[in-house]
């Protein structure tokens, strides 16, 4: 299946998503923030089939991650996820992610089926 880079600062959510993805046969590499995620991607460029990134993270946020990845690898599927914060709705964050180049967007909380569908859609679009 796919090699996926998963970037999220919430360790429990990252663990849950990794388990969901591994159940479907995907290999998952985890990063706790945008800086670590970009470093991992650069050190293994070409080895990831897709990236799943949270939007709101300390330091380098997901929107910047998407912009950086889209700039260097425009065909790379990137799935943006967000639960929003007090002032910012998940929808605002996800619309911003789409403008930055995200292939798909998921609002937290989402189901395993939602994740599977988004990943299938993103991977299919990258092979067109």
Buried (B, 14 or more C-beta within 10 A) or exposed (E): EBBBBBBBBBEEBBEEBBEBBEEBEBEBBBBBBBBBBBEBBEEEEEEBBBBBBBBBBEEBBBBBBBBBBBEEBEEBBBBBBBBBEEEEBBEBBBBBBBEBBBBBBBBBEBEBEBBBBBBEBBBEEBEE
